[in-house]
Structures are given as structure tokens and as C-alpha cells.
Amino acid sequence: MSRSRALALLVCLLVLPFVRGSAHAQDISRPAWVRSLQVTETGATVRAGPSTHAPRRGTVRLGTYLPVEARVTGLGCSSWYRIGPEQFICEELVSPSGEPPSGASLPVVPAGELLPRRYAFVAADGTWAYARPSDYFLDEMVESLGRGFGLAVTEQREEQGVTFFRSLGGVWVPSDVLRFARGSLFEGVEIADGQLDVAWVSRANAELRAWNGRAAGRVIRRLGRRDVLHVLEDVGRGLLRTSEGVVRARDVIRTSSEAPPTELTEGERWIDVDLTSQTLVAYEGARPVFATLVSSGRSGPGHETPVGVHRIWVKLAEDTMDDLDRTDQESNYAIEAVPWVQYFAEGVGLHAAFWHDDFGHPRSHGCVNLSPRDARRLFAWTTPELPPGWDAILTVEGQLGTIVRVRGRASRR
């Protein structure tokens, strides 16, 4: 064995006990008055063990009061605090406090609002952005933004009769080149009886007709787009019977079911995404509890949502998404602070989409788009749970994320 390899092995052996957790770390005293730890650094990192070499568990927002279980020795920091199972934070990132543990449920959504922030989209390619509003009048720009780039607005200012908005990235853009997003009010359906009979009307003015047991009769009423129906049976001839009458099968989007993944434990929560129907069903074991419409990746190279059985590996309160590193696209996109993000296949995940209201049809770059209300609901329902005050949480071997099964094939659109 070479000297360099032997030295590397020695370092590994020294680090390993601290990476695995507190069982091998020496507990040291802390003042009795300490009830919590106030986070004093932006984006403070939590580790799976008391070592800077341990895997990351997540990040915590400045000002959060974390619970404290023990103070231990470790590597890379003079001492570490254990704040939960396989959760450790360096003492340099926190300050002991007598306050009880507390933190906001992130992202914070103001009362009565649909989204955690105001979002605006750039209306034209080559839109100039400025370091400060006054630079607009001097034609001194710092960045050129592409059409459709999404900005999370953090501040508004008036200067010389012009309204400017500041993005999360720190640049200022005049209001006349921005289009504000409202977000879809659509939301899925809770399934109380365990019967997966949910369907949505796919087009406005679809006909609901009377049914005499043999044939369709008069039009009872016209249905609105995305009206919810409960299908009782397929009566043939392209018709579906509901409790009120019959509709044409081609006028609705139906949920469907298949056998649960073999990886499931009894009663485990999981999510089934059907690309063919553009639907999502949340299950507890074999029992469906929630169903909704989604927008998956479009069919075609570089945009398809990967089929298979995956697990959520990280959840983020917000994440900025872009494909600016891709040179094979005619145009690129960038959207700041997309909320309720759950990645399950590398950079592909579930997240809120506030820039369209076309759920039930494929249109994403590969992720599974959800309405804001649905994204928020599923984010709170899946594992790992995001603790109060945390911006992000990653899974570990003993705390796996919720299974997301993707099946079927999205249509070309």
C-alpha cells in the first residue's frame, strides 16, 4: 500500500465515527438555561453527523430557533449541537438562546394569498436590468434578460415617474417590460371513500346527456372545463356513465390505477403519476386519498419526464430553475424562487407552476407541474417533512423520501 493511500485510509477511519452520528461522539456539557439555538448565519447547513465531512441534511433560515438535544465534539468545528435524529449543526452557525424552539413554515404564504411571493415575467428578449433604478436613466445596464424569464419581486420603487421592481437576484427592472403572474386557482380532489372514480371535463361546453339504460338522450346541461365528475361505469359506444347521466369518453380526463410498486411497505404513502392521462394520485398503501391534474414534460428529446419508480431525495421551500447551461435549445428559461419543490429523479421533480393554467396537458421541460394549491398540499404530505425554519431537507438512509412512480407516455403537443 502506498503512503498516500495509507494516509487517506487513516483519515477516513478518523472521520467515519463522526459521520455516522452521535453514538461515537463525546457528549460535552452545555448551560442548563439553553432551550434552543438561534441561527445566526444565512443558509446555515445541517449535517448528518458532527463533522464537516458528513452528508448535508439541509439548510436553515437565519433567525430560526432550533431545538437542542446535546452538545458534542466532532470534526471541522470546535463543537457541534445535535438538533434531531442524524441532524447536527456547527456551533459557529448558531447562538445559544433561552427562547423555546420556533421557526416559520417555509415558504411563508401571506394570509389570503396563493403564492409566497409576487412573480413577474419579462415580456421581451433583450430586456435590460439595472444595478439601481437611477442607472436606467443613464443607460447603464448590468444584465440582459430573455423573454419569459421569471423574477421573484422583493421591492418596488418609484423614481422620476418610473416604477421599478427589484428581483430576488438583486437587479432592478422597469414595470413596463414585466407581466405579473397570478397563479391558477385549480386544485385536485380529496378521495374520502377510497374509490378512484375521479375524472375532469377536458373542454368547455361538453355535453352531459340523459341515460335510459340503453342510449343517450337529451342534453341535460353543458359542462365547464375541468368540472369534476365521478364515473360509475363505461357503458360502451364511447360513453361514460356518471350519477347524473352520460358523457363522451373523449371529453374527459380519467384517473387510472395499477398495482402499487413492490418497494412499498404496508400503508406507506406514495405518489403515482400517469403521463398518458396527465394525472397524479396520492396513495396510502393501496388506498387513493387525493387526485389531481398535472403538466408533465413534453414528449421529445430533453423534455420527457423519466418513467420508473423514484424516491424524493430533497425538498426545497423554493428553488431557482433554469436551463442556461444548455446550448441545444432555441431559447432558454430562468425562473426565480419556484415554490414547493420536490426532486425525485436528479433535477426532475414536483413543483408549483404559477405561469400557466393548463394542467391536464404536458408542457414542462421535464418536471411535473402542479397548481400552487396542489403543490403546497403535497409538499406538506410527503416525506421527509421540512422542519420549521428549514429551507431544504435531504434524505438519509434511515429516513427515505416518498416514492414517486411515473408511468405511461405523454402526448406530443
N, C-alpha and C positions, 0 to 999 in steps of 0.2 A: 504494500500500500504506500502511495506517495505521501510525502509530508503534507502537501496541500489537501489531499483527500482526508488524511487523518485529522488535520486541524478542522476541516469542515464537519467531519463526523462528531468531533468533540463539541463544537459549537452547537450542533443540532441536539446532542444529548443534554447540553446545559439548558437549552431553550425549551425543549419539549415539555418538561414538567410544568412550566408556567403557562404554556399554550393550552394545555389540557384543562386548566381550571384551578379552582382554589384548593382542591384536595392536596396539592403538593406545595402550596404557597404558605408561608409562615404568617399567621394572623398577628397583627400588632394593634396596640391599643389606640383608641380614639376618644376624645372627650365625651362624657355622658350627655352633655347638652345638645350634641349634634343630632338633629332629627332628619336632615336632608342635605343635599349637595346642590348649591346653585351653580348652574353652568355659566361660566364667565368668558367663554370663547365661542365665536360663531362657528357653527358646524362641528361641534365637539364630537370626536369619534369614540364609539363604544367598541370594545374588543371582546372576543370570546374567552380570553384568558388574560391574566395580569402581565402582559408583555406587548411591546410594540410590534412583535413578530406574529402575534396571534391574529387569526382572521377577524375582519371587521364584522360587527353585528349591526351597525347603523350609525346614524348621526342624530344629534340632539340640538334643538334650537336654543340660542342664547337666552338666559333668564329662567329656564326651566328649573324646578326644584325636584331633583331625583331622589328616590328612596335610597337608603344606605343600609347594607347588611353587615359589612365588615370592611376593615382596612387591612391590606395585606402587602407583603413585599412582592417584588416582581422584577422584570427587566425593562430597561429603557425609560424608567420613571422612578423617582425616589420612593414612591409608594402608590398603591392602587386601591380603589374602592370597588367592592363588589356591590352591584346595584340590582342584581337579579340573576336567575339561572344562566350561566355562561355569558354574563354581562359585566364587564369591568371598565372603569374609566380612570385615566391618569389624574392624580391629584392636582396637576398643573392646569387642568381644564375646568376645575370646579373650586368652589369656596364653601367650607362647612357652614351650615345655617341651622338656626333653631326653628325655622318655619317648617310646617308639615309639607310632605311631597305634593307637588301640584304642577300642572302643565296643561296647555291648550290641546284640544283635539285638532290635529292638523290634517289638511289645510283648514284654516278658520273661515267659515262662511258667515258673513254678516246676517243678522236676523232679517228674514223676508227676502233674501237674495237666493239666486240659483247657483251662483258661482263664487269662488273665493276672491276673485279679482275682476277688474274691468279689463276686457281684452279688445284690441283693435287690430285690424289688418291693413297692410299697406295696399293702396289702390293701384299703383303703377310701378313698373320697373324703373330702377334708377332714382328712386326717391332718396333725397339727401337727409341725413341725420346729423345732428349738431351736438357738440360738447356742452353748449349752453345756449339758451334762446337768443342771446344777443348776437351770436355768430351767424344766425340766419340772415341778418341784415348786412353782414359783411361777406356773405357767400363763402364762409369758411366751414365746410362740412368735414366730418371725421369718418363717415361711413356712407356707403350707398346700399340701400335696401331693395330687395326684389319684390315684385308683385306677389301678394299673398302672404308675405312674412307676417307672423303674428306677434304682437307686442303685449306684454302684461304691463298695464299702466300703473305707475306708482305715484305720479304727481301731475298736477295741472297748473299752468301759469299763463298769465296774460302779459304781453309785452308789446308796446307800440301798436295796440289794436289787434294783435295776432294771438290766437290761442295755441299753446304748445302743450304736448303731453310727454312726460318722461317715461321711458321704458325701464323694465327691470334691469336691463343691461346698462343703463345709465345714459343713454342718448336721448336727445330731445327731437321731436318731430312735430311739424305744424299740423293742426287739426284737419285742414282741408284735403290732406292726402291720406286720411285714415277713414276706415269704415268700422264702426263698433259692432261687436258680436253680442247677441242676446242669449243664445243657447236654446236648445229645444226643450219644450215642456213635456215631451213624451216620456212615459215611464212604463215599465213592464207590469206584469200581473202576479200577485201573490196567489199561490195554489194551496188552498186550505184543506181540500179533500183528498189530495194525492193523485187526482185524475189529470193526466196530461192530455186535455182536450182543447187546449187554447189555440185560437187562430186569430189573425188580424186581416182586415179587409185591405187589399193591396192597391185599390184605386177608388177614387171618389165616384159616387153615383152607381156603384154596383147594386144589382137588384136582389132584394130578398123576396122570394115568391112563396105563395101558399103551397102546401103539400097535402094531397089527399090520400097518400099511401101508395099511389101508383104513378102520378105525374105531377109536374109543377103547374101551378095555376096562376092566378092574378098576382101582380106586383103588390106586395104589402107596403113596402117602403123602400126608399133609396138609402144606401149605406154610405157613411163617410169613410175617407181614407184612414186606416188604422183603427177603425172601430173593432172592439174585441168581440169575438164570437166563441161559443163553446160547441164544438162539433160532436154530435151524437153518433153519426154513422155516415159511411159512404154508401149512397143508395144507387150508385151506378149512373151511367149516361152523363158523367162529368158533373154530378151534383152531390152536394154535401148537405145532410140534414142537421139543422140546429133546433133548439127548443121552440123557435118561432116560425120556422119554415125552411126553405132550401136556398142555397146559393151555388153559383157555379164554382167548381174547384179552382179554376184558373183565376178567380177574382180574390183568392185568399192566400195568405202565407200561413202554413201549418207547422206546428212543432211535431217532432217525431222522437222516438226513443229507440235505443239499442241497449244491449246488455251492459251493465257497468264494467269499468276496467277491472282487470284481475288484481291490480295493485292496491285496490281499496281495502281498508279494514272495515269491520262491521259498523254501520252507522256513520261512517266518515263523510264529511262534506266534500262535494266536488262539483265541477262545472263542465257541462257538455256544450260545445259549440258546433253547430251544424252549418257548414259553409254553403251547402246546397240550398237550404231554406233561409239562411241568414238569421238564424235564431239561436238563442242561448237559454239553457235550462240549468238551474241550480238544484242540486240534489242533496239530501241527507240519506246516505245509503242508497236504497232503490226508490226512495220516495221523492218525487219532484216537489219543490217548495216555492219556486219562482221561475217565471219565464219572460223573455223579452226579445225584442228585435235588435240586431246589431248591424254594423257595417264592417265587413272583414276586408282583407286585402283583395285587390282586383286580380283576376286571372291573368297571368302573364309573367314573364321573367322579371325577377326583382321585386315583385309586389305580392306574391302569394303568401297567405298565412300558412305556416308549416303544420301539416296534419300530424297526428300522433298523440301519445299520452305524455304530458309535460307536468311539471310542478312549478308553482310560483316560487321564484328564488329570491326576489327582492320586491318590496313595496315602497313606493315613494309618495309622499304627500303631493309633491309637484316635481316635474322634470321637464327641462327644455329639450325639445326634439328637433332634429334637423337631418338633412342628408347632404350637407355642404361639402362633404368629402367625396361625393360621387360625381364623376365626370362623364358618366354614360347617360345622364338624363338631360332632356331638353331644357328643363328648368328645375331649380332646387327649392326646398322649403325650409323654413325655420319657424318654430312656434315656442314662445317662452312660457314657462311655468304651466305646462299641461297638468291638470289635477287628477288625483286618484289613479296613479299608475301602478300596475302590477305586471312585472315582466315574468314570463313563463318559458320562453324559448330564446335565450340570449337577449337581443334587443327588441323582441316582439312581445307585446303584452296587451292587457286590457287597460283602457283608459277613457276618460271623458273626452268627447268631441263636441266642442261648442261652436264649431264653424259650419256645421251643416245640420239638416233635419231630414236626412234621407235614410234613416235606419230601416233595415229590411232589404237593402241593396248594397253590394260591395262597392267600396270607393276609397279604401285606405291604401297606405303604402306597405301594408303587411300586418299592422296591429289590428286588434278587434276594438272598433269604436263603439262606445256606449253613450247614451244620453247622460247629461250631468247627474240626474237623479238616480239612474241605474248604476252609474259608476260609483257614486258615493255609497249607495246601498251595498253593493258587492264588496267594496273596499273594506267596509266595516264587518262583513260577514265571513271573509276568508281568513286563512292563517298564512303567515304569522300576523298576530294582532299588532298594530302600531301603537306602542305605549304613548301616554300623554306627553306632549312636548317633543316627541321624536319626529324628525323629518323623513327618516328612512330606516328600514329594518331588513336585514338579510337573514336567511335561514341558516341553521346548522343541522348537523346530522340528527340530533335528538329532537329537533323542532322543525319538521318539514313543512313546506308550504302546501297549500291546497292544490289538488290535481286539477288540471285543465286539459280535457280531451278535445281535440279538434278533428273533425271528420268531414267527409263529403268533398265537394268541389264547387268553388264559386263560379258563377256565370261570367262570361265576357260581357262587358257593358260599355 
